[in-house]
Amino acid sequence: MSLEQISTVMQDMMMTTLIVAAPMLLAALVVGLAISVFQAATQINEQTLSFVPKIVIVFGVFGALFPWMMQLMMEFNGRVMGIIAGPGGP
């Protein structure tokens, strides 16, 4: 593999990682913000009040988007294997 191919694979890997992780991170961010506003309005400062809903939402988003995430990762794996195999590969 040339340096250019390695650079392309690393760039593609970072982009795939961001795309796969973004829905869960955004869901946790939105829920955390909503809970923070609720805590500020009611002056309830309970740690589990923010942790439990975020973890439930993250697992829910993960479960709902798992097939899509696996498809993206399998496509990335296919691209990497194609680069490794080279032009004369299978």
N, C-alpha and C positions, 0 to 999 in steps of 0.2 A: 504494500500500500504506500502510495506517495503521501507527502506532507499535505498536499491539497485535499486528497481523499480523507485523510484523518481529520483535517480541519472541517470538512463538510459533514462528516459523521458526528463530530463533537457538536457542531452548530445545530444539526438536526436533532441530536439527543437532547440538548438544552431546550429547544423549542417544543419537542414532544413532551418533555417533563413539565414545562410550564402549562401547556394546553391540558394535560391530564390532571394536574393538581389544581388548576384555576377554579373549577366549579366548587370544589370542596372548600377551598380557601375563601372564596367570595361568599359562600353560604355562611361560613363561620363568622366572617366579618360583619355581614348584615345582621345576623342573630346577636352577635356580641354588641353591636351598636344599639340595637333595639333594647336589649336587656340593660345596657348602661344608662340609656335614657330613662327606662322604667325605674332603675335603682336610684338615679338622681332625683326623679320626681317623688318617689316614695321614701327616700332616705333609708332604704334597706341595703345593708352592705354584707350580704351573705355570699361567700365564695362559691358554694355549690349552686347557687341560683344562676350564676353565669356559666359554670362549667358543664353541668348536666344537659341543658338544652343545646349547647353548642355541639357536644359529642353526639347527641341523638341526631341532630340535623346533619352533621358530617357523615355519620354512618348511613343515614337515609339517602343522602345525595350519592354516596358511594354505591349503595345498593341499586339505586335507580339508574345510574350512569355506568355501571360496571361493564355491560356489553360494549358500549361505545368506547370506553377507555381501553378495553382489551383489543378492540379492532384497531385503534390507533397504535397501540404498542406492537401488535402483530405486523402492521404495515411497516412500521419503523424497523422491526426485526428483519423483514423481507428485504428492505432496502439495504440494510447493513450486510446481510448475507450475499446479496447481489454484488455489492462492491467487493466483498472479500473474495467471492468466486471469480470475479474478473470477467472480461469479455469472452473467454473460452470456457466458462463454467457451464453447469447443467442447464 
